[in-house]
């Protein structure tokens, strides 16, 4: 039968504590190495983003300029088309007046009379409401 004395238990405890301390130190060291790697990667990615940001802003600005030019071009084309159509309608109306001036005068007089009639009716209605 073996008996353990206090000295043997103390040595065994010290050895176990030393072993645990060594393992804890190894784990801490590995965690520090991993943390340094992560920090390095984050710094590298941040540097890449910082370098790429002006390029991305330039791309966005170029796209905006292109869309602005396209919009201005479309507006100019629409304006030219509207002027062209207005000219066609004006020429058509002028040709009708040249073809049949009496009819044009009678249509204009009828339109004027209709407008006068509507205005007169509206004025009477407004005065009656007061």
Beta strands, then each sheet from edge to edge (+ up, - down):
end
